[in-house]
Amino acid sequence: MSGFLQLLKKKKELIPLIGFMAFAATFATSASLYFLFTKTDVILNKTNNPEPWERVDPRKPQKLLTINQQWKPVEELQTVKSMHK
């Protein structure tokens, strides 16, 4: 670790690069964990829930940013879904 600090003392132009890389790695990790635990389209265990799209709430936005989302059920799909159950 002291060799790394000595390198930074010699080459001070590396400090911003290391800072940006640390920020990018932190952001990527936190975004991955956010999507893993909050979004329904990320699946870890397919054996307990083989058809996860059946449990998605259509009124809840699935994107990170949703503008003017309006959901209307398609009648044909509803009849087909009721026939399969």
DSSP file (Angstrom, degrees, kcal/mol; ACC not computed):
  #  RESIDUE AA STRUCTURE BP1 BP2  ACC     N-H-->O    O-->H-N    N-H-->O    O-->H-N    TCO  KAPPA ALPHA  PHI   PSI    X-CA   Y-CA   Z-CA
    1    1 A M     >        0   0    0      0, 0.0     4,-1.9     0, 0.0     5,-0.2   0.000 360.0 360.0 360.0 -35.4    0.0    0.0    0.0
    2    2 A S  H  >  +     0   0    0      1,-0.2     4,-2.2     2,-0.2     5,-0.2   0.840 360.0  57.2 -69.0 -30.7    2.8    2.4    0.7
    3    3 A G  H  > S+     0   0    0      2,-0.2     4,-1.9     1,-0.2    -1,-0.2   0.869 106.0  50.7 -63.4 -36.6    4.2    1.8   -2.8
    4    4 A F  H  > S+     0   0    0      2,-0.2     4,-2.0     1,-0.2    -2,-0.2   0.912 110.4  48.1 -66.7 -43.3    0.9    2.9   -4.2
    5    5 A L  H  X S+     0   0    0     -4,-1.9     4,-1.9     1,-0.2    -2,-0.2   0.872 110.3  52.0 -66.5 -36.2    0.9    6.1   -2.1
    6    6 A Q  H  X S+     0   0    0     -4,-2.2     4,-1.9     2,-0.2    -1,-0.2   0.883 107.6  52.6 -66.6 -37.0    4.5    6.8   -3.2
    7    7 A L  H  X S+     0   0    0     -4,-1.9     4,-2.9     1,-0.2    -2,-0.2   0.905 108.9  50.0 -63.1 -41.0    3.4    6.5   -6.8
    8    8 A L  H  < S+     0   0    0     -4,-2.0    -2,-0.2     1,-0.2    -1,-0.2   0.850 108.6  52.5 -67.1 -33.5    0.6    9.0   -6.2
    9    9 A K  H  < S+     0   0    0     -4,-1.9     3,-0.3     1,-0.2    -1,-0.2   0.867 114.7  42.4 -68.0 -35.5    3.1   11.4   -4.6
   10   10 A K  H  < S+     0   0    0     -4,-1.9     2,-0.7     1,-0.3    -2,-0.2   0.925 123.9  34.8 -74.5 -46.1    5.3   11.1   -7.7
   11   11 A K    ><  +     0   0    0     -4,-2.9     3,-1.5    -5,-0.2    -1,-0.3  -0.772  64.2 171.2-115.4  85.5    2.6   11.3  -10.3
   12   12 A K  T >   +     0   0    0     -2,-0.7     3,-1.1    -3,-0.3    -1,-0.1   0.660  69.6  75.4 -70.6 -16.3   -0.1   13.6   -9.0
   13   13 A E  T 3> S+     0   0    0      1,-0.2     4,-0.6     2,-0.1    -1,-0.3   0.628  86.0  65.0 -71.7 -10.9   -2.0   13.5  -12.3
   14   14 A L  H <> S+     0   0    0     -3,-1.5     4,-2.5    -6,-0.2    -1,-0.2   0.672  81.2  80.3 -81.5 -17.2   -3.2   10.0  -11.5
   15   15 A I  H <> S+     0   0    0     -3,-1.1     4,-2.2    -4,-0.2    -1,-0.2   0.924  93.5  44.6 -60.9 -48.1   -5.3   11.3   -8.5
   16   16 A P  H  > S+     0   0    0      0, 0.0     4,-2.7     0, 0.0    -1,-0.2   0.901 113.0  52.7 -63.1 -37.2   -8.3   12.5  -10.6
   17   17 A L  H  X S+     0   0    0     -4,-0.6     4,-2.3     1,-0.2    -2,-0.2   0.925 110.7  46.2 -62.3 -44.3   -8.2    9.3  -12.7
   18   18 A I  H  X S+     0   0    0     -4,-2.5     4,-2.3     2,-0.2    -1,-0.2   0.883 112.1  52.5 -65.6 -38.1   -8.3    7.1   -9.6
   19   19 A G  H  X S+     0   0    0     -4,-2.2     4,-2.2    -5,-0.2    -2,-0.2   0.926 110.8  45.9 -63.5 -45.1  -11.1    9.3   -8.2
   20   20 A F  H  X S+     0   0    0     -4,-2.7     4,-2.6     2,-0.2    -2,-0.2   0.893 113.0  50.3 -65.4 -39.4  -13.3    9.0  -11.3
   21   21 A M  H  X S+     0   0    0     -4,-2.3     4,-2.3    -5,-0.2    -1,-0.2   0.894 110.7  49.0 -66.0 -39.0  -12.7    5.3  -11.5
   22   22 A A  H  X S+     0   0    0     -4,-2.3     4,-2.3     2,-0.2    -2,-0.2   0.901 111.9  49.4 -66.3 -40.0  -13.7    4.8   -7.9
   23   23 A F  H  X S+     0   0    0     -4,-2.2     4,-2.6     2,-0.2    -2,-0.2   0.925 111.9  48.3 -63.7 -44.4  -16.8    6.9   -8.5
   24   24 A A  H  X S+     0   0    0     -4,-2.6     4,-2.5     1,-0.2    -2,-0.2   0.903 112.3  48.3 -64.0 -41.6  -17.7    4.8  -11.6
   25   25 A A  H  X S+     0   0    0     -4,-2.3     4,-2.1     2,-0.2    -1,-0.2   0.902 112.8  48.4 -66.4 -39.9  -17.2    1.5   -9.7
   26   26 A T  H  X S+     0   0    0     -4,-2.3     4,-2.5     2,-0.2    -2,-0.2   0.920 113.0  47.6 -65.1 -43.5  -19.3    2.7   -6.8
   27   27 A F  H  X S+     0   0    0     -4,-2.6     4,-2.6     2,-0.2     5,-0.2   0.912 111.8  49.7 -64.8 -42.5  -22.1    3.9   -9.0
   28   28 A A  H  X S+     0   0    0     -4,-2.5     4,-2.1     2,-0.2    -1,-0.2   0.905 113.2  46.8 -63.8 -41.4  -22.1    0.7  -11.1
   29   29 A T  H  X S+     0   0    0     -4,-2.1     4,-2.3     2,-0.2    -2,-0.2   0.926 114.2  46.3 -66.5 -44.6  -22.2   -1.5   -7.9
   30   30 A S  H  X S+     0   0    0     -4,-2.5     4,-2.2     1,-0.2    -2,-0.2   0.883 112.6  50.1 -68.7 -36.6  -25.0    0.6   -6.3
   31   31 A A  H  X S+     0   0    0     -4,-2.6     4,-2.5    -5,-0.2     5,-0.2   0.900 110.4  50.8 -66.3 -39.7  -27.1    0.6   -9.5
   32   32 A S  H  X S+     0   0    0     -4,-2.1     4,-2.1    -5,-0.2    -2,-0.2   0.924 112.3  45.9 -63.0 -44.1  -26.7   -3.1   -9.8
   33   33 A L  H  X S+     0   0    0     -4,-2.3     4,-2.0     2,-0.2    -1,-0.2   0.883 111.1  53.5 -66.8 -37.5  -27.8   -3.7   -6.2
   34   34 A Y  H  X S+     0   0    0     -4,-2.2     4,-1.8     1,-0.2     5,-0.4   0.947 113.0  42.1 -61.2 -48.9  -30.7   -1.2   -6.7
   35   35 A F  H  X S+     0   0    0     -4,-2.5     4,-1.3     1,-0.2     7,-0.3   0.844 112.4  55.8 -68.3 -32.5  -32.0   -3.1   -9.7
   36   36 A L  H  < S+     0   0    0     -4,-2.1    -1,-0.2    -5,-0.2    -2,-0.2   0.898 117.9  31.3 -65.8 -40.8  -31.4   -6.5   -8.2
   37   37 A F  H  < S+     0   0    0     -4,-2.0    -2,-0.2    -5,-0.1    -1,-0.2   0.630 127.9  34.6 -97.4 -13.6  -33.5   -5.8   -5.1
   38   38 A T  H  < S+     0   0    0     -4,-1.8     2,-0.3    -5,-0.2    -3,-0.2   0.703  97.9  77.3-114.4 -24.0  -36.2   -3.4   -6.4
   39   39 A K    ><  -     0   0    0     -4,-1.3     3,-0.6    -5,-0.4    23,-0.1  -0.684  60.2-150.5 -96.1 143.4  -37.1   -4.4  -10.0
   40   40 A T  T 3  S+     0   0    0     -2,-0.3    -1,-0.1     1,-0.2    15,-0.1   0.643  89.8  68.5 -85.2 -14.4  -39.3   -7.3  -10.8
   41   41 A D  T 3  S+     0   0    0     21,-0.1     2,-0.6    -6,-0.1    -1,-0.2   0.503  80.8  87.0 -85.2  -0.9  -37.6   -8.1  -14.2
   42   42 A V    <   -     0   0    0     -3,-0.6     2,-0.5    -7,-0.3     0, 0.0  -0.884  65.3-167.5 -96.7 121.6  -34.4   -9.2  -12.5
   43   43 A I        +     0   0    0     -2,-0.6     3,-0.2     1,-0.1    -2,-0.0  -0.934  24.3 167.6-118.1 127.1  -34.7  -12.9  -11.6
   44   44 A L  S    S+     0   0    0     -2,-0.5     2,-0.5     1,-0.3    -1,-0.1   0.766  77.4  36.2-100.7 -36.3  -32.3  -14.8   -9.3
   45   45 A N     >  +     0   0    0      1,-0.1     4,-0.7     4,-0.0    -1,-0.3  -0.916  56.1 174.4-125.7 103.8  -34.3  -18.0   -8.8
   46   46 A K  T  4 S+     0   0    0     -2,-0.5    -1,-0.1     1,-0.2    -2,-0.0   0.620  73.0  70.3 -84.1 -12.4  -36.3  -19.3  -11.8
   47   47 A T  T  4 S+     0   0    0      1,-0.2    -1,-0.2     2,-0.1    -2,-0.0   0.883 102.8  41.2 -74.9 -35.8  -37.3  -22.5  -10.1
   48   48 A N  T  4 S+     0   0    0      1,-0.3    -1,-0.2    -3,-0.2    -2,-0.2   0.798 130.6  26.7 -78.8 -27.6  -39.7  -20.9   -7.6
   49   49 A N     <  +     0   0    0     -4,-0.7    -1,-0.3     1,-0.1    -2,-0.1  -0.694  64.6 168.1-136.1  80.5  -41.1  -18.4  -10.2
   50   50 A P  S    S+     0   0    0      0, 0.0    -1,-0.1     0, 0.0    -3,-0.1   0.763  81.3  38.3 -70.3 -23.4  -40.8  -19.9  -13.7
   51   51 A E    >   +     0   0    0      1,-0.1     3,-1.4     2,-0.0     4,-0.3  -0.683  66.4 164.9-124.5  77.5  -43.1  -17.2  -15.2
   52   52 A P  G >   +     0   0    0      0, 0.0     3,-1.3     0, 0.0     4,-0.2   0.720  67.4  71.9 -70.6 -20.1  -42.2  -13.9  -13.4
   53   53 A W  G >  S+     0   0    0      1,-0.3     3,-0.7     2,-0.2   -12,-0.0   0.682  86.7  67.2 -69.5 -15.3  -44.0  -11.7  -16.0
   54   54 A E  G <  S+     0   0    0     -3,-1.4    -1,-0.3     1,-0.2     0, 0.0   0.755 100.7  48.2 -73.2 -23.4  -47.3  -12.9  -14.6
   55   55 A R  G <  S+     0   0    0     -3,-1.3     2,-0.4    -4,-0.3    -1,-0.2   0.336  81.3 118.0-100.4   6.8  -46.7  -11.2  -11.3
   56   56 A V    <   -     0   0    0     -3,-0.7     6,-0.0    -4,-0.2     3,-0.0  -0.607  64.3-132.1 -78.0 128.9  -45.7   -7.8  -12.6
   57   57 A D    >   -     0   0    0     -2,-0.4     3,-1.1     1,-0.2    -2,-0.1  -0.718  11.8-155.9 -80.0 117.0  -48.0   -5.0  -11.6
   58   58 A P  T 3  S+     0   0    0      0, 0.0    -1,-0.2     0, 0.0     4,-0.1   0.724  90.1  59.3 -70.5 -19.4  -48.8   -3.0  -14.8
   59   59 A R  T 3  S+     0   0    0      2,-0.1    10,-0.1    11,-0.0    -2,-0.0   0.669  91.2  80.5 -81.6 -15.5  -49.6    0.1  -12.9
   60   60 A K  S <  S-     0   0    0     -3,-1.1     2,-0.1     1,-0.0    -3,-0.0  -0.801  90.0-117.6 -91.9 126.1  -46.2    0.3  -11.3
   61   61 A P        -     0   0    0      0, 0.0    -2,-0.1     0, 0.0    -4,-0.1  -0.374  21.8-165.6 -65.6 139.3  -43.5    1.7  -13.7
   62   62 A Q        +     0   0    0     -4,-0.1     2,-0.1    -2,-0.1   -21,-0.1   0.553  61.7  81.3-100.9 -11.8  -40.8   -0.7  -14.6
   63   63 A K  S    S-     0   0    0      1,-0.1     3,-0.2   -24,-0.0     0, 0.0  -0.467  85.4-117.9 -92.1 165.8  -38.3    1.8  -16.0
   64   64 A L  S    S+     0   0    0      1,-0.3     2,-0.4    -2,-0.1    -1,-0.1   0.879 108.3  21.9 -67.4 -38.0  -35.9    4.0  -14.2
   65   65 A L  S    S-     0   0    0      2,-0.0     2,-0.5    -3,-0.0    -1,-0.3  -0.982  74.1-176.1-133.5 120.3  -37.7    7.0  -15.6
   66   66 A T        -     0   0    0     -2,-0.4     2,-0.5    -3,-0.2     3,-0.1  -0.973   3.9-168.3-121.9 125.4  -41.2    6.8  -16.9
   67   67 A I        -     0   0    0     -2,-0.5    -2,-0.0     1,-0.2     0, 0.0  -0.960  70.0 -17.9-117.0 122.5  -43.0    9.8  -18.5
   68   68 A N  S    S-     0   0    0     -2,-0.5     2,-0.5     1,-0.2    -1,-0.2   0.897  78.1-178.9  54.4  51.0  -46.7    9.7  -19.1
   69   69 A Q        -     0   0    0     -3,-0.1     2,-0.4   -10,-0.1    -1,-0.2  -0.695   4.5-179.7 -82.9 127.4  -47.2    5.9  -18.8
   70   70 A Q        -     0   0    0     -2,-0.5     2,-0.5     2,-0.0   -11,-0.0  -0.995   9.2-160.0-128.2 128.0  -50.8    4.8  -19.4
   71   71 A W        +     0   0    0     -2,-0.4    -2,-0.0   -12,-0.0   -12,-0.0  -0.919  12.6 174.1-113.0 130.1  -51.7    1.2  -19.2
   72   72 A K        -     0   0    0     -2,-0.5     2,-0.1   -14,-0.0    -2,-0.0  -1.000  33.3-117.6-130.4 131.7  -54.8   -0.3  -20.7
   73   73 A P        -     0   0    0      0, 0.0     2,-0.6     0, 0.0     3,-0.1  -0.423  23.3-126.4 -69.7 142.1  -55.5   -4.0  -20.7
   74   74 A V     >  -     0   0    0      1,-0.1     4,-2.0    -2,-0.1     5,-0.2  -0.786  14.0-146.5 -87.7 123.8  -55.8   -5.7  -24.1
   75   75 A E  H  > S+     0   0    0     -2,-0.6     4,-2.1     1,-0.2     5,-0.2   0.866  94.9  53.5 -63.0 -38.6  -59.1   -7.5  -24.2
   76   76 A E  H  > S+     0   0    0      1,-0.2     4,-2.1     2,-0.2    -1,-0.2   0.907 109.6  48.3 -64.7 -40.9  -57.8  -10.4  -26.4
   77   77 A L  H  > S+     0   0    0      1,-0.2     4,-2.5     2,-0.2    -1,-0.2   0.876 109.5  53.1 -67.1 -36.3  -55.0  -11.1  -24.0
   78   78 A Q  H  X S+     0   0    0     -4,-2.0     4,-2.1     2,-0.2    -1,-0.2   0.889 109.9  47.7 -66.1 -38.6  -57.3  -11.1  -21.0
   79   79 A T  H  X S+     0   0    0     -4,-2.1     4,-1.6     2,-0.2    -2,-0.2   0.903 112.9  48.0 -69.3 -39.0  -59.6  -13.6  -22.7
   80   80 A V  H  X S+     0   0    0     -4,-2.1     4,-1.5     2,-0.2    -2,-0.2   0.903 111.9  50.2 -66.7 -40.2  -56.7  -15.9  -23.6
   81   81 A K  H  X S+     0   0    0     -4,-2.5     4,-0.9     1,-0.2    -2,-0.2   0.884 110.2  49.7 -64.5 -38.7  -55.3  -15.6  -20.0
   82   82 A S  H  < S+     0   0    0     -4,-2.1    -1,-0.2     1,-0.2    -2,-0.2   0.819 108.5  53.7 -71.0 -28.8  -58.7  -16.5  -18.6
   83   83 A M  H  < S+     0   0    0     -4,-1.6    -1,-0.2     1,-0.2    -2,-0.2   0.831 106.9  51.6 -72.5 -31.3  -59.0  -19.5  -20.9
   84   84 A H  H  <        0   0    0     -4,-1.5    -1,-0.2     1,-0.2    -2,-0.2   0.688 360.0 360.0 -79.9 -18.6  -55.6  -20.9  -19.7
   85   85 A K     <        0   0    0     -4,-0.9    -1,-0.2    -5,-0.1    -2,-0.2   0.471 360.0 360.0 -88.4 360.0  -56.4  -20.7  -16.0
